[in-house]
Amino acid sequence: MNVYDLFVKPYESYTGLQILLEASGTVFGILSVYFSIKKNIWVYPTGIISTLIYVYILFNFGLLGDCMINVYYTVMSIYGWILWAKNSEDHIHVDVTWATRKDWLLGTLLFIISLFLVTVIYYYKPYIDNHFSMAGTSLGLDHLDWANWLDVVTTSIFLVGMWFMAKRRIENWIFWIIGDLICIPMMIFKGLGITSVQYLVFTVMAILGYLNWKKSFKEKSTEKS
């Protein structure tokens, strides 16, 4: 498979607006990660714009199951925005720390719950994508391909990452790195070449974010001692 097949051919049937929206969602997504690296609360407004764009795109493509998952991300972003606002002295930047044992236990619980809930969404996905009609619809999980199963896993990984980020835990970047690496081939498979490039950029930025937050915590600890 060549570059044309990966990044041009899938878009031949797209309208100019659809391409513009996907590109805009990518730009705002990258901005969100940039602000996250800087521990800047603007991570959430830009992230919410990105996820809402994808909600619109997926809804118009009839992918209501995927659309609901992005609504899920949007709600989590609002939750994180509220937490960061409460814990920011200048209403812009926040301090970061390492996760506690309790954080890891809750994170594990969230991961398991998310796996269950997203699997349920995919079970009912034929019904949802058929505009909530059972006409000609067969429920189950046999319609899932490898990309769908990876989507179940990455959604749960990203949920835990978002929760750790909302709690300002340095380990959130580890979840983003793992999830982003998985999403690169998955988005190519789905015909979203622009989005796959976004996840490649996200991977690099997540590595930088981890190093930056780790350095920031060390400097803050040195100042206090």
C-alpha positions as CSV (number, residue, x, y, z in Angstrom):
1,M,0.0,0.0,0.0
2,N,1.5,3.4,-1.1
3,V,1.1,6.9,0.2
4,Y,-1.7,7.7,-2.2
5,D,-3.8,4.7,-1.0
6,L,-3.2,5.7,2.6
7,F,-3.7,9.5,2.6
8,V,-5.4,10.5,-0.7
9,K,-7.7,7.7,-1.9
10,P,-9.9,7.6,1.2
11,Y,-10.6,11.3,0.8
12,E,-11.8,11.1,-2.8
13,S,-15.4,10.7,-1.7
14,Y,-15.2,13.4,1.0
15,T,-16.5,16.9,0.6
16,G,-14.2,19.9,1.2
17,L,-16.1,20.6,4.4
18,Q,-15.5,17.1,5.8
19,I,-11.7,17.4,5.0
20,L,-11.6,20.9,6.6
21,L,-13.4,19.7,9.7
22,E,-11.1,16.7,10.2
23,A,-8.0,18.9,9.6
24,S,-9.4,21.4,12.2
25,G,-10.1,18.7,14.7
26,T,-6.5,17.6,14.2
27,V,-5.1,21.1,14.7
28,F,-7.2,21.7,17.9
29,G,-6.1,18.2,19.2
30,I,-2.5,19.1,18.7
31,L,-3.0,22.4,20.4
32,S,-4.6,20.6,23.3
33,V,-1.6,18.3,23.8
34,Y,0.7,21.3,23.5
35,F,-1.1,23.2,26.3
36,S,-1.1,20.0,28.4
37,I,2.7,19.8,28.1
38,K,2.8,23.4,29.4
39,K,0.4,22.5,32.2
40,N,-1.8,25.2,30.9
41,I,-5.6,24.9,31.5
42,W,-6.2,25.7,27.8
43,V,-5.6,22.0,27.3
44,Y,-9.3,21.6,28.0
45,P,-11.1,24.2,25.8
46,T,-9.0,23.2,22.8
47,G,-9.5,19.5,23.5
48,I,-13.2,20.0,23.8
49,I,-13.4,21.8,20.4
50,S,-11.4,18.9,18.9
51,T,-13.7,16.2,20.3
52,L,-16.9,18.1,19.4
53,I,-15.7,18.4,15.8
54,Y,-15.2,14.6,15.8
55,V,-18.6,14.1,17.3
56,Y,-20.0,16.0,14.4
57,I,-17.9,14.2,11.8
58,L,-18.8,10.7,13.1
59,F,-22.5,11.6,13.5
60,N,-22.7,12.7,9.9
61,F,-20.9,9.5,8.8
62,G,-23.5,7.5,10.7
63,L,-20.9,6.1,13.1
64,L,-23.0,6.8,16.1
65,G,-21.2,4.3,18.3
66,D,-17.9,6.1,17.7
67,C,-19.7,9.4,18.1
68,M,-20.9,8.4,21.6
69,I,-17.4,7.6,22.6
70,N,-16.2,11.1,21.6
71,V,-19.1,12.5,23.6
72,Y,-17.7,10.5,26.5
73,Y,-14.3,12.1,25.9
74,T,-15.9,15.6,25.9
75,V,-17.6,15.0,29.3
76,M,-14.3,13.8,30.8
77,S,-12.6,17.0,29.4
78,I,-15.2,19.1,31.2
79,Y,-14.5,17.2,34.4
80,G,-10.8,17.8,34.0
81,W,-11.3,21.5,33.3
82,I,-13.2,21.9,36.5
83,L,-10.5,20.1,38.6
84,W,-7.7,22.1,37.0
85,A,-9.5,25.4,37.6
86,K,-10.0,24.5,41.3
87,N,-6.3,23.6,41.7
88,S,-4.7,26.5,39.8
89,E,-3.4,29.5,41.7
90,D,-3.2,31.7,38.6
91,H,-6.2,30.1,36.9
92,I,-3.8,29.0,34.1
93,H,-1.1,26.6,35.3
94,V,-1.1,23.7,37.7
95,D,1.5,21.8,39.7
96,V,1.9,18.1,39.0
97,T,2.7,15.0,41.1
98,W,3.3,11.3,40.8
99,A,0.3,9.0,41.2
100,T,-0.4,7.4,44.6
101,R,-1.3,3.7,45.2
102,K,-4.9,4.8,45.6
103,D,-4.7,6.5,42.2
104,W,-3.5,3.3,40.5
105,L,-6.3,1.3,42.2
106,L,-8.9,3.7,41.0
107,G,-7.3,3.9,37.6
108,T,-7.4,0.1,37.2
109,L,-11.1,0.1,38.3
110,L,-11.9,2.8,35.7
111,F,-10.1,0.8,33.0
112,I,-12.1,-2.3,33.8
113,I,-15.4,-0.4,33.9
114,S,-14.6,1.4,30.6
115,L,-13.8,-2.0,28.9
116,F,-17.2,-3.2,29.9
117,L,-19.1,0.0,28.9
118,V,-17.4,0.4,25.6
119,T,-17.9,-3.3,24.8
120,V,-21.6,-2.8,25.5
121,I,-21.7,0.2,23.2
122,Y,-20.2,-1.9,20.4
123,Y,-22.7,-4.7,21.2
124,Y,-25.5,-2.3,20.4
125,K,-23.5,-0.4,17.7
126,P,-25.5,-2.0,14.8
127,Y,-28.7,-0.7,16.5
128,I,-27.2,2.7,17.2
129,D,-25.7,3.1,13.7
130,N,-29.1,2.1,12.2
131,H,-30.5,5.2,13.9
132,F,-31.9,3.2,16.8
133,S,-33.9,0.9,14.7
134,M,-33.9,-2.9,14.9
135,A,-35.1,-3.2,11.3
136,G,-32.6,-5.6,9.7
137,T,-30.3,-5.2,12.7
138,S,-28.5,-8.1,14.4
139,L,-26.9,-7.4,17.8
140,G,-23.7,-8.9,19.0
141,L,-19.9,-8.6,18.8
142,D,-19.3,-10.8,15.7
143,H,-19.3,-7.7,13.5
144,L,-16.2,-6.3,15.2
145,D,-12.9,-6.4,13.3
146,W,-9.4,-6.0,14.9
147,A,-9.6,-2.2,14.7
148,N,-12.9,-2.2,16.7
149,W,-11.4,-4.3,19.4
150,L,-8.3,-2.1,19.5
151,D,-10.7,0.9,19.8
152,V,-12.3,-0.8,22.9
153,V,-8.9,-1.1,24.5
154,T,-7.6,2.4,23.5
155,T,-10.8,4.1,24.6
156,S,-10.2,2.6,28.1
157,I,-6.5,3.5,28.0
158,F,-7.3,7.1,27.1
159,L,-10.0,7.3,29.8
160,V,-7.5,6.4,32.4
161,G,-5.0,8.8,30.9
162,M,-7.6,11.6,31.0
163,W,-8.4,10.8,34.6
164,F,-4.8,10.9,35.6
165,M,-4.3,14.2,33.7
166,A,-7.4,15.7,35.4
167,K,-5.7,14.6,38.7
168,R,-2.4,16.2,37.4
169,R,-0.5,12.9,37.7
170,I,2.7,12.6,35.7
171,E,1.9,9.0,34.7
172,N,-1.0,10.2,32.5
173,W,1.6,10.6,29.6
174,I,2.4,6.9,29.7
175,F,-1.2,6.1,28.9
176,W,-1.3,8.6,26.0
177,I,1.9,7.2,24.5
178,I,0.6,3.7,24.5
179,G,-2.8,4.6,23.2
180,D,-1.4,6.9,20.5
181,L,0.9,4.2,19.2
182,I,-2.0,1.8,18.9
183,C,-4.2,4.4,17.2
184,I,-1.7,5.2,14.3
185,P,-2.4,1.9,12.3
186,M,-6.0,1.8,13.5
187,M,-6.8,5.2,12.0
188,I,-5.1,4.3,8.7
189,F,-7.2,1.2,8.6
190,K,-10.4,3.3,9.1
191,G,-9.4,5.6,6.2
192,L,-8.6,8.6,8.4
193,G,-5.1,9.4,7.2
194,I,-5.0,12.9,8.6
195,T,-6.0,11.6,12.0
196,S,-3.3,8.9,11.9
197,V,-0.7,11.6,11.3
198,Q,-2.2,13.5,14.3
199,Y,-1.6,10.4,16.5
200,L,2.0,10.2,15.3
201,V,2.5,13.8,16.4
202,F,0.7,13.1,19.6
203,T,3.1,10.2,20.4
204,V,6.1,12.5,20.1
205,M,4.4,15.3,22.0
206,A,3.4,12.8,24.8
207,I,7.0,11.7,25.2
208,L,8.0,15.4,25.5
209,G,5.1,16.0,27.9
210,Y,6.2,13.2,30.2
211,L,9.8,14.5,30.3
212,N,8.6,18.1,30.9
213,W,6.2,17.2,33.7
214,K,8.8,15.0,35.3
215,K,11.4,17.8,35.2
216,S,8.8,20.3,36.5
217,F,8.0,18.1,39.5
218,K,11.8,17.7,40.3
219,E,12.3,21.4,40.1
220,K,9.3,22.1,42.4
221,S,10.6,19.5,44.9
222,T,14.0,21.1,44.9
223,E,12.5,24.5,45.6
224,K,10.6,23.2,48.6
225,S,13.6,21.4,50.1
